[in-house]
Amino acid sequence: MLKKSVDRRIFLTRSVDTGLRVAAVSSLTSALSRVRATDASASTSRPRVCIFTEHFQSLPIPEVCRVFRRIGVDGLDLTVRPGGHIEPEDAKTALPKAAQAARDVGLEIMMLTTGITTTGRHAEEILATCNKLGIDRIKLGYYGSGRFGKLGREMSDVRRRHDGVVKLAAKYGVRPCVHVHSGETIPSTGFLLHQMIRDIPPDRIGAFLDSYHMRMTGAAGG
């Protein structure tokens, strides 16, 4: 009787344990199936990601593209400005080659970081080349804040130059984005950004909010 009783307990314990394991595996399998289904449906709607190339400027653009491909992002935020991957005066010939290098590894140039702050030959060449390549947005350059006590006058001048850039960009179907940067720049706070873009239609201007630089300037104040 004792042996049968022990065997019965062992049998029941192992049966329960097996049942729990089967239930756990079944539950995990079901959860994984749901995750896969969610991933499959989300893959077409997930945000697309590009990486700023400033930190990779020791590498030629084709190598940057291969590195980004291994990382698993969608494209490049390519520096086309003085000291960047491409100098502004070279954009007309160098930018198409960069776009081809990105396409060769299944990526694209999703935006440019430029030094554009006013209209001019190089600005127009960059925007026209963007139009040909299907690059529909750029980050603008920086405006200096000027001497202390002159902010109102500086803002008037900045808005005048900025409006000209926005009109030129619209001609080529490119949306310029204003980067909020720390230091002696306009804009360096959300308030100054608002002053620059508040009267421009949203489909013609973008806000490039940089939380790191905004925190340096003083997030609690803006």
N, C-alpha and C positions, 0 to 999 in steps of 0.2 A: 504493500500500500504506500509506504513511504517513497519507494522508487517511482511508482506511478504518479504520486503527488508532485514530486520534484520534476519529473518529466513533463507533467502537465504545466507547471509554472514556467519551465524553460520554454516549452512550446508556445505558451501564450505570450511570454515576453518577446520571443523572437518573432512571433507573428505580428505583434503590435509594432515592433521595431521595423520589420520589413514593410509593414503597411505605411508607417510614417515616412520611410525612405522613398517608397513608390510615390506617395502623395507629394513629398518634397520635390522629387525629380519632375513629376508631372506639373507641379506648380511652376518650377523654374523654367521648364520647357515652354509652358504657356506664356510666361512672362517674357522670355527671349523672343518668342514669336511676335508678341505685341510690340516689343522694342524694334524688331526688324521691320515690321509693318509701318511703325511710326517713322523710322529712319527713311524707309523707301518713299513715304509720302512727303516727308519733310525735305528730302534731298532736292526737290524741285523748287522749294520755297525758302530755303535757308539763306541767310545773308551771305553775299559774296565778299571775299576778303582779299585785300591787297596789302603789300608791305612797302613801306617807305624805303627807297633805295639809298638814302644818304649814308646809312651805316654800312653799306656794302660797296662804297665807291672805290675801294682798293681792288675790286674785281671788275673785269670787263663785263659789259652787259650780257653777252651770251652765257657767261659763267653764272652771273646773278640769276638769270632765268632758270638755269639747271638747278641751282641751290633752292630757289623758291618752289620749283616743281617737286623736289624731294621733301620740302617742308609740308607741301600739300595745300598751298593757297591757290587763289584763282588768278592773281596777276600782280602787276607792279604799280606803285605810285612812283613814277620815274622823275628824278631831278633834272630839269632842263632850265638851268639858271647859272649865273657865274659861279664857277667852282663845282658845278654839278656833274652828273654823268655826261650830260651834253651841254655844251655852251650855247647860249641863245643864237649866236650867229651861225651855228652849225645845224640848227634844228631842221631846216628844210631838207637836208640830205641825210643827216644822222638819225633822225627820228623814224623814218620809214624802215631803216635797217634794224633799229631796236625793236620795232613792232614785229618785224619778220622773225627776229631771234626769239621773241616771246611765243609767236605762233608755232615755231618749230618744235617747242616742247609742250604745246597745248595750253599755253597761258595767253594773256593779253595785257596790254598797257591800259589799265583802268582809269588812270588819271595822271596828270603831271603836277609836280611842284615847281612853280616858276618864280622868277623875280619880277614879274610884270606888275608895275604900279601906274603905268600911263600908256597911252597909245604911242605907236612908233613902228618903224619898219620891222624890227625883230619881233615885237609883240604880234603884229599882223601875220608874219610868216609862221610863227608858232601856232596861232589860232587857225590859220588856213590849212596847215599840215594836220592839225588835230581833226579838222573837218574831213579831210581826205581819208584819214585812217580810222575814223569812227570813235575817236576819243572825245567824250562829250562833257568832260569837266576838268578844270584845272584849279590848283590852289594859287592864289595871288601872292605877290611879294609884300613887303612891309613898308608902311609909311612911318616916318619918324615923328615923334611927339613934339619936337622942337623945344624952345626955351620955356622955363617955368613962367606961368602967367599968360602964355600965348595960345592956350589950348583951343579957345573959340576960333581964333584966326586960322590955326592949323587945321581944325576940323573943316572949315569952309573950303580950304584949298584941297584937302584930302577928298572931300565929297565931289568936288569938281573933277578932279583927275579920275576918281573911281567911277563916276558916272560915264565918263568917256570910254573907259575900259569895258564896262558892262555893255554899252551900245556896240562896241566893236566885237565883243564876244558873241553877242546875239546875232550879228551878221553871219557868223560862221557856225551857229548852232551849238555853241559851247557855253556851259554854265560856269562862271567863275565863283570860287568859294573864298570867303574871307576868313583867314586864320587868326584866332585870338591868341596872341603871343605875349609873353611877359617882357619886361624891360621897357625901354623908352620907345615904344611902338604904339601905333594906332591901327587896330584896337588892342588894348591890353585888358579890357574888362567887357563883360556882357553889355554894360550900359553904352560904351563907345561903339560896340558892334551894332547895337540897335540904332544908334544915331546914324550909322553909315548905311544901313540897308532898309530902314523902315519904310521908305517911299518907293522901293523897287519891287516890282511884281515877283512873287516867290519862284516862278518858273524861270526867272532870269538871273537869280543870285542864290548862292548857297552859304551857309554858316559852317565853318570848320571849327567846331568847339574843341579846344584842347584843355582837358581838365587839369593836366599837370601844370601848364603855364598859368592857367587861371588861378590855381591854388598858390603858385609862387607870388602872383600879384596881390592876392588877398581875396579868397573866395568869400569870406565872411562879409566883405564890404561890397560885393557885387552880385 
